[in-house]
């Protein structure tokens, strides 16, 4: 049931100040967009509030900033005729009511002053075109020219004007339609779906940064598969993430089939969302199998193989991030490493778990170990109940073994008990290849369980290895 009462919320300090300043400037002023929609849906306290003034939104912003105690300086965006005021944990965005007209090769419109009606006409969806008056004469009144209230009630995404024109003018709205449908669990009306399919090619005029912003929001929904399936069905996913589309389909040769890795991937993403809100771990789940398309081969004796798909996939992560102008920093490296190692715990879980194998996994994974195990558990999508239970039980054993080895051998943040400087001092060496050989021998011996991760054992091995390669201790 929709929460249609705005009067209580408008008693809050921020709205009283907005209303007072609007009346002092004799400006028709309205709350619009996401705040109104989310209040009606009862979706909690909004922190981003959009305000439309029939006149100068910038002047209203300046007046409000002076009246709100502790408000930050007004940020003015002259080219868009907008202004922003940050107060406490709230962002207030002001705009003058406007008309917009678009050219074919840009989503940036030509803007002229307009009425509230003009401003509502330019909105992307009926559920975002709702306005609530802040003026004393009709404060709290809802203005709903496109039956947005009914669409909210029925869970429908619909454009105020003809959808083909709406999506062609600003193709980002196609992604926004799918994102809102995924976030709110709404349906996109049939005419809109048809218009999105017809205008999917227009997404090419949208910057990668804006596209990724919407994909992130889909990724952060409780069940991202809903959004990605819509992107695929409407012809947008192939233009944004073709690496995922290439996973689609099942081939059969000589009676042997492989699973559809596209739908499997979406299952893995949904699974991992039950356990984490980490956006980049969710990205790792989405991309963990992208190397399977280029590595897929059929061998008559062993069937379908995807040898080296983790390595190939990790290289593809870099290219994908670069193409979409996503960060090429630690976030990308984190996703890359998870993709590269995505099969390692699975291999261990299927065999008898040796201490040496666990130590190597802990050493190689380092800080991403917990996330890696979470990813591998999410990767279990078998529909066979007995197999599902067995795989999960195997991972419980792996987790217990990791805990046991960690407590005993302290491998997670491994620092060699004997440093390069100690080796140099003992054998009176300058930096050279032999130091690396000795350090590597000590590390391997610890990981294999040949010596404990302790100074005395490591020092004794240092002397032994030094002697084997012809080094003499200082003073001999």
C-alpha positions as CSV (number, residue, x, y, z in Angstrom):
1,X,0.0,0.0,0.0
2,X,1.4,3.4,-1.0
3,X,2.2,6.0,1.6
4,X,0.4,9.0,0.2
5,X,0.7,11.4,3.1
6,X,3.4,14.0,2.6
7,X,2.3,16.4,5.3
8,X,4.2,14.7,8.2
9,X,7.5,14.5,6.3
10,X,7.2,18.1,5.2
11,X,7.3,19.2,8.8
12,X,11.0,18.3,8.9
13,X,13.4,21.2,9.2
14,X,14.8,20.9,5.7
15,X,11.4,21.0,4.0
16,X,10.1,23.9,6.2
17,X,13.2,25.9,5.1
18,X,12.6,25.0,1.5
19,X,9.0,26.0,1.7
20,X,9.8,29.3,3.5
21,X,12.5,30.3,1.0
22,X,10.3,29.5,-1.9
23,X,7.4,31.6,-0.6
24,X,9.8,34.5,0.2
25,X,11.1,34.4,-3.4
26,X,7.5,33.9,-4.8
27,X,8.7,30.8,-6.6
28,X,6.4,27.9,-7.4
29,X,8.5,25.0,-5.9
30,X,8.0,21.3,-6.0
31,X,9.7,18.1,-4.8
32,X,10.1,15.7,-7.7
33,X,11.7,12.4,-8.8
34,X,13.2,9.8,-6.5
35,X,12.3,11.3,-3.2
36,X,8.6,11.4,-4.0
37,X,8.7,8.0,-5.5
38,X,10.5,6.4,-2.6
39,X,8.4,8.1,0.0
40,X,5.2,6.8,-1.7
41,X,6.8,3.3,-1.7
42,X,7.9,3.6,1.9
43,X,11.5,2.9,1.0
44,X,13.1,4.6,3.9
45,X,14.7,8.0,4.4
46,X,16.0,9.5,1.1
47,X,19.3,11.4,1.2
48,X,19.1,12.8,-2.3
49,X,16.3,15.3,-2.8
50,X,15.4,17.0,-6.1
51,X,13.6,20.3,-6.2
52,X,12.1,22.1,-9.2
53,X,11.4,25.8,-9.1
54,X,9.4,27.6,-11.8
55,X,12.0,30.3,-12.2
56,X,15.6,30.3,-10.9
57,X,16.6,27.1,-9.1
58,X,20.0,28.6,-8.4
59,X,18.5,31.6,-6.5
60,X,16.4,29.3,-4.4
61,X,19.5,27.2,-3.6
62,X,21.4,30.3,-2.5
63,X,18.5,31.3,-0.2
64,X,18.1,27.8,1.3
65,X,21.9,27.5,1.9
66,X,21.8,30.7,4.0
67,X,18.9,29.4,6.1
68,X,20.1,25.9,6.8
69,X,22.6,25.9,9.7
70,X,25.9,24.3,8.8
71,X,25.0,23.9,5.1
72,X,28.0,23.7,2.7
73,X,28.6,26.3,0.1
74,X,26.3,26.2,-3.0
75,X,27.7,24.3,-6.0
76,X,26.5,25.9,-9.2
77,X,26.4,24.2,-12.6
78,X,25.7,27.0,-14.9
79,X,25.6,25.0,-18.1
80,X,22.8,22.9,-16.7
81,X,21.1,25.6,-14.7
82,X,21.3,23.5,-11.6
83,X,22.7,23.9,-8.1
84,X,23.5,21.6,-5.2
85,X,23.5,22.2,-1.4
86,X,24.9,19.5,1.0
87,X,23.5,19.7,4.5
88,X,24.2,17.1,7.1
89,X,23.8,13.8,5.3
90,X,21.4,15.2,2.7
91,X,22.1,16.4,-0.9
92,X,19.6,19.0,-2.2
93,X,19.6,19.4,-6.0
94,X,17.8,22.5,-7.4
95,X,16.8,23.1,-11.0
96,X,14.6,25.6,-12.8
97,X,11.6,24.1,-14.6
98,X,12.6,23.6,-18.2
99,X,11.9,22.3,-21.6
100,X,14.4,20.1,-23.4
101,X,15.1,19.3,-27.1
102,X,17.6,16.7,-28.3
103,X,19.8,16.2,-31.4
104,X,20.4,12.7,-32.8
105,X,24.1,12.4,-31.8
106,X,24.0,13.6,-28.2
107,X,22.0,12.9,-25.0
108,X,22.8,16.5,-23.8
109,X,19.6,18.5,-24.6
110,X,19.1,22.2,-25.5
111,X,17.4,23.7,-22.5
112,X,14.9,26.5,-22.2
113,X,12.8,27.8,-19.3
114,X,9.5,26.1,-18.9
115,X,6.5,25.4,-16.7
116,X,6.1,22.5,-14.2
117,X,4.1,20.7,-16.9
118,X,7.1,21.1,-19.3
119,X,9.4,19.8,-16.6
120,X,7.2,16.7,-15.9
121,X,7.0,16.0,-19.6
122,X,10.8,15.7,-19.8
123,X,11.0,13.1,-17.0
124,X,12.1,9.6,-17.9
125,X,9.2,7.6,-16.3
126,X,5.8,8.3,-14.9
127,X,6.9,7.1,-11.5
128,X,9.6,9.8,-11.5
129,X,7.3,12.5,-12.9
130,X,5.3,12.9,-9.7
131,X,5.6,16.3,-8.0
132,X,4.7,17.5,-4.5
133,X,4.0,21.2,-3.9
134,X,6.1,23.0,-1.2
135,X,4.1,26.3,-1.5
136,X,1.9,27.5,1.4
137,X,-1.3,27.6,-0.7
138,X,-1.3,23.9,-1.6
139,X,1.6,22.4,0.4
140,X,1.8,18.6,0.2
141,X,-0.5,18.3,-2.8
142,X,0.6,15.6,-5.3
143,X,0.6,16.6,-9.0
144,X,0.4,13.4,-11.1
145,X,-0.3,14.2,-14.8
146,X,0.7,10.7,-16.1
147,X,-1.0,8.4,-13.6
148,X,2.4,7.6,-12.0
149,X,0.6,6.8,-8.7
150,X,-1.3,4.0,-10.5
151,X,1.9,2.7,-12.1
152,X,3.6,2.7,-8.7
153,X,0.7,0.7,-7.3
154,X,0.8,-1.8,-10.2
155,X,4.6,-2.0,-10.3
156,X,5.0,-0.8,-13.9
157,X,7.8,1.2,-15.6
158,X,6.3,3.5,-18.3
159,X,7.4,6.6,-20.0
160,X,5.4,9.9,-19.8
161,X,5.6,10.5,-23.5
162,X,5.9,8.1,-26.5
163,X,8.6,5.6,-25.5
164,X,10.5,5.5,-28.8
165,X,11.1,9.3,-28.6
166,X,12.0,9.1,-24.9
167,X,14.7,6.4,-25.4
168,X,16.0,7.8,-28.7
169,X,16.4,11.3,-27.1
170,X,18.3,10.0,-24.1
171,X,19.3,6.3,-24.6
172,X,20.6,6.1,-21.0
173,X,16.9,5.9,-20.1
174,X,16.9,2.4,-21.5
175,X,19.4,1.3,-18.8
176,X,17.6,3.3,-16.2
177,X,14.3,1.5,-17.1
178,X,15.9,-1.9,-16.6
179,X,17.8,-0.7,-13.4
180,X,14.5,0.6,-11.8
181,X,12.7,-2.6,-12.8
182,X,15.5,-4.7,-11.1
183,X,15.7,-2.4,-8.0
184,X,11.9,-2.2,-7.4
185,X,11.0,-5.6,-8.8
186,X,8.7,-3.8,-11.4
187,X,7.7,-4.8,-14.9
188,X,8.5,-2.6,-18.0
189,X,5.4,-2.1,-20.0
190,X,5.2,-3.8,-23.4
191,X,5.5,-0.7,-25.6
192,X,8.6,0.4,-23.7
193,X,10.2,-3.0,-24.1
194,X,9.6,-2.8,-27.8
195,X,11.0,0.7,-28.0
196,X,14.2,-0.3,-26.0
197,X,14.8,-3.2,-28.5
198,X,14.4,-0.8,-31.4
199,X,16.7,1.8,-29.9
200,X,19.3,-0.5,-28.4
201,X,21.9,0.6,-31.0
202,X,21.6,4.2,-29.7
203,X,23.4,3.2,-26.5
204,X,26.6,3.9,-28.4
205,X,26.2,7.6,-27.8
206,X,26.3,7.2,-24.1
207,X,29.6,7.5,-22.2
208,X,31.0,4.3,-20.7
209,X,31.2,6.0,-17.3
210,X,27.4,6.6,-17.3
211,X,26.7,3.1,-18.5
212,X,28.9,1.5,-15.8
213,X,27.2,3.7,-13.2
214,X,23.9,2.0,-14.1
215,X,25.4,-1.5,-14.3
216,X,26.8,-1.0,-10.8
217,X,23.3,-0.2,-9.5
218,X,22.0,-3.4,-11.2
219,X,24.9,-5.3,-9.6
220,X,23.9,-4.0,-6.2
221,X,20.3,-5.2,-6.4
222,X,19.4,-8.3,-4.3
223,X,19.1,-10.4,-7.5
224,X,21.1,-8.9,-10.3
225,X,20.1,-11.7,-12.7
226,X,16.8,-10.0,-13.3
227,X,18.5,-6.9,-14.6
228,X,21.1,-8.8,-16.7
229,X,18.4,-11.0,-18.3
230,X,16.5,-7.9,-19.3
231,X,19.7,-6.3,-20.7
232,X,20.2,-9.5,-22.7
233,X,16.7,-9.9,-23.9
234,X,16.5,-6.2,-25.1
235,X,19.7,-6.4,-27.0
236,X,21.8,-4.1,-24.7
237,X,24.1,-6.6,-23.0
238,X,25.7,-7.6,-26.3
239,X,26.7,-4.0,-26.8
240,X,28.0,-3.5,-23.2
241,X,29.4,-6.8,-22.1
242,X,29.8,-9.1,-25.2
243,X,32.1,-11.3,-23.1
244,X,29.0,-12.5,-21.2
245,X,26.9,-13.1,-24.4
246,X,29.7,-15.3,-25.8
247,X,29.1,-17.7,-22.9
248,X,25.5,-18.3,-24.0
249,X,24.4,-21.5,-25.5
250,X,24.9,-25.3,-25.2
251,X,26.8,-27.3,-27.8
252,X,26.5,-31.1,-28.2
253,X,29.0,-33.3,-30.0
254,X,28.9,-37.1,-30.0
255,X,26.2,-36.9,-27.3
256,X,28.3,-34.8,-24.9
257,X,27.1,-31.4,-23.9
258,X,28.4,-28.6,-21.7
259,X,26.3,-26.4,-19.5
260,X,25.1,-22.9,-20.5
261,X,27.8,-20.8,-18.9
262,X,25.8,-17.6,-19.3
263,X,22.9,-18.7,-17.2
264,X,25.3,-20.5,-14.8
265,X,27.1,-17.1,-14.3
266,X,23.9,-15.3,-13.4
267,X,23.1,-18.0,-10.9
268,X,26.6,-17.6,-9.3
269,X,26.1,-13.8,-9.1
270,X,22.7,-14.2,-7.4
271,X,24.2,-16.8,-5.0
272,X,27.1,-14.5,-4.0
273,X,24.7,-11.6,-3.4
274,X,23.2,-13.6,-0.5
275,X,26.5,-13.4,1.3
276,X,28.1,-10.0,0.3
277,X,27.4,-6.5,-0.7
278,X,31.0,-6.0,-1.9
279,X,30.4,-4.6,-5.5
280,X,33.8,-5.9,-6.7
281,X,33.3,-9.4,-5.4
282,X,30.0,-9.4,-7.3
283,X,31.9,-8.3,-10.4
284,X,34.3,-11.2,-9.9
285,X,31.3,-13.6,-9.8
286,X,30.0,-12.0,-13.0
287,X,33.4,-12.4,-14.8
288,X,34.7,-15.6,-13.2
289,X,34.0,-17.7,-16.3
290,X,34.5,-15.3,-19.2
291,X,37.6,-17.2,-20.2
292,X,35.5,-20.2,-21.1
293,X,34.3,-19.0,-24.4
294,X,37.8,-18.5,-26.0
295,X,39.2,-21.7,-24.4
296,X,36.3,-24.1,-25.2
297,X,37.4,-27.3,-27.0
298,X,36.0,-30.7,-27.6
299,X,38.1,-33.9,-27.3
300,X,36.5,-37.2,-28.4
301,X,38.1,-39.1,-25.5
302,X,37.4,-36.6,-22.6
303,X,34.6,-34.3,-23.9
304,X,34.4,-30.6,-23.4
305,X,37.4,-28.8,-21.8
306,X,38.1,-25.2,-20.9
307,X,41.8,-25.5,-20.1
308,X,43.4,-22.3,-18.8
309,X,40.1,-20.4,-18.8
310,X,41.0,-18.8,-15.4
311,X,44.3,-17.3,-16.8
312,X,42.6,-16.2,-20.1
313,X,39.7,-14.7,-18.1
314,X,42.0,-12.7,-15.8
315,X,43.6,-11.1,-18.9
316,X,40.1,-10.4,-20.3
317,X,39.2,-8.6,-17.0
318,X,41.9,-5.9,-17.7
319,X,40.7,-5.4,-21.3
320,X,37.1,-5.2,-20.2
321,X,37.8,-2.7,-17.4
322,X,39.9,-0.6,-19.8
323,X,37.2,-0.6,-22.5
324,X,34.5,0.5,-20.1
325,X,36.8,3.1,-18.4
326,X,36.5,1.3,-15.1
327,X,39.2,1.8,-12.5
328,X,42.5,0.1,-13.5
329,X,43.7,0.2,-9.9
330,X,43.5,-2.2,-6.9
331,X,39.9,-2.9,-7.6
332,X,40.6,-4.3,-11.0
333,X,43.6,-6.3,-9.7
334,X,41.3,-7.7,-7.0
335,X,38.8,-8.9,-9.6
336,X,41.6,-10.2,-11.8
337,X,43.1,-12.2,-9.0
338,X,39.8,-13.7,-7.9
339,X,39.1,-14.8,-11.6
340,X,42.6,-16.2,-11.9
341,X,42.3,-18.3,-8.7
342,X,38.6,-19.1,-9.0
343,X,39.2,-22.9,-9.5
344,X,41.9,-23.4,-6.9
345,X,39.8,-24.0,-3.8
346,X,37.5,-26.2,-5.9
347,X,40.4,-28.5,-6.9
348,X,41.4,-28.8,-3.3
349,X,37.9,-29.5,-2.2
350,X,37.6,-32.4,-4.6
351,X,40.9,-34.1,-3.5
352,X,42.2,-35.3,-0.1
353,X,43.2,-31.9,1.4
354,X,46.9,-31.9,2.2
355,X,48.5,-29.3,4.5
356,X,50.9,-28.4,1.7
357,X,48.0,-27.7,-0.7
358,X,46.2,-25.6,1.9
359,X,49.4,-23.6,2.7
360,X,49.9,-22.8,-1.0
361,X,46.3,-21.7,-1.4
362,X,46.6,-19.4,1.7
363,X,49.9,-18.0,0.6
364,X,48.8,-17.4,-3.0
365,X,45.4,-15.9,-2.1
366,X,46.6,-13.7,0.8
367,X,44.0,-11.1,1.7
368,X,41.4,-12.3,-0.8
369,X,41.2,-15.8,0.7
370,X,37.8,-15.4,2.4
371,X,36.3,-13.8,-0.7
372,X,37.8,-16.5,-2.9
373,X,36.1,-19.3,-0.8
374,X,32.8,-17.3,-0.8
375,X,33.1,-17.1,-4.7
376,X,33.7,-20.8,-5.0
377,X,30.8,-21.7,-2.7
378,X,28.6,-19.5,-4.9
379,X,29.8,-21.3,-7.9
380,X,28.0,-24.5,-6.8
381,X,24.9,-24.5,-9.0
382,X,24.2,-28.2,-9.4
383,X,20.6,-29.2,-9.2
384,X,21.5,-32.6,-7.8
385,X,20.7,-32.4,-4.1
386,X,23.2,-35.0,-3.0
387,X,26.0,-33.5,-5.1
388,X,25.1,-30.0,-3.8
389,X,25.3,-31.2,-0.2
390,X,28.6,-33.0,-0.8
391,X,30.3,-30.0,-2.5
392,X,29.3,-27.7,0.4
393,X,30.5,-30.2,3.0
394,X,33.8,-30.4,1.1
395,X,34.2,-26.6,1.5
396,X,33.4,-26.9,5.2
397,X,36.4,-29.2,5.4
398,X,38.6,-26.8,3.4
399,X,37.6,-23.9,5.7
400,X,38.4,-26.0,8.8
401,X,41.7,-27.1,7.3
402,X,42.6,-23.4,6.5
403,X,41.8,-22.4,10.0
404,X,44.0,-25.2,11.4
405,X,47.0,-24.5,9.1
406,X,46.7,-20.7,9.6
407,X,46.8,-21.1,13.4
408,X,49.8,-23.3,13.2
409,X,51.9,-22.0,10.3
410,X,50.9,-18.3,10.0
411,X,51.0,-18.2,6.2
412,X,48.3,-15.6,5.4
413,X,50.6,-12.6,5.7
414,X,53.8,-14.6,5.1
415,X,57.0,-12.9,5.9
416,X,60.2,-15.1,5.5
417,X,61.8,-15.8,8.9
418,X,65.1,-15.1,7.3
419,X,65.4,-11.9,5.2
420,X,67.6,-11.1,2.3
421,X,69.6,-8.7,4.5
422,X,70.3,-11.6,6.9
423,X,71.5,-13.8,4.1
424,X,73.8,-10.9,2.8
425,X,75.3,-10.4,6.2
426,X,75.9,-14.0,6.9
427,X,77.6,-14.8,3.6
428,X,79.1,-11.3,3.1
429,X,77.2,-10.8,-0.2
430,X,76.0,-7.8,-2.3
431,X,72.6,-8.1,-4.0
432,X,72.8,-11.1,-6.3
433,X,70.9,-14.1,-7.7
434,X,72.0,-16.5,-5.0
435,X,70.0,-14.5,-2.3
436,X,66.8,-15.0,-4.3
437,X,67.6,-18.8,-4.7
438,X,68.0,-19.2,-0.9
439,X,64.9,-17.2,-0.1
440,X,62.8,-19.2,-2.6
441,X,64.2,-22.5,-1.1
442,X,63.1,-21.4,2.4
443,X,59.7,-20.3,1.2
444,X,59.1,-23.6,-0.7
445,X,60.3,-25.7,2.3
446,X,57.8,-23.9,4.6
447,X,54.9,-24.2,2.2
448,X,55.6,-27.9,1.6
449,X,55.8,-28.5,5.4
450,X,59.5,-29.6,5.2
451,X,60.4,-27.0,7.9
452,X,58.2,-25.0,10.3
453,X,57.6,-21.3,9.7
454,X,60.3,-20.4,12.4
455,X,63.6,-18.6,12.5
456,X,65.8,-21.4,13.7
457,X,64.7,-23.9,11.1
458,X,64.8,-21.3,8.3
459,X,68.3,-20.2,9.4
460,X,69.6,-23.8,9.4
461,X,68.2,-24.3,5.9
462,X,69.8,-21.0,4.7
463,X,73.3,-22.3,5.8
464,X,72.6,-25.7,4.1
465,X,71.5,-24.1,0.8
466,X,74.3,-21.6,0.9
467,X,76.8,-24.4,1.3
468,X,75.2,-26.3,-1.6
469,X,75.7,-23.4,-4.0
470,X,79.3,-22.8,-2.8
471,X,78.8,-19.8,-0.4
472,X,80.9,-19.4,2.7
473,X,79.9,-17.7,5.9
474,X,81.4,-14.3,6.7
475,X,84.8,-14.8,8.5
476,X,85.4,-18.4,7.3
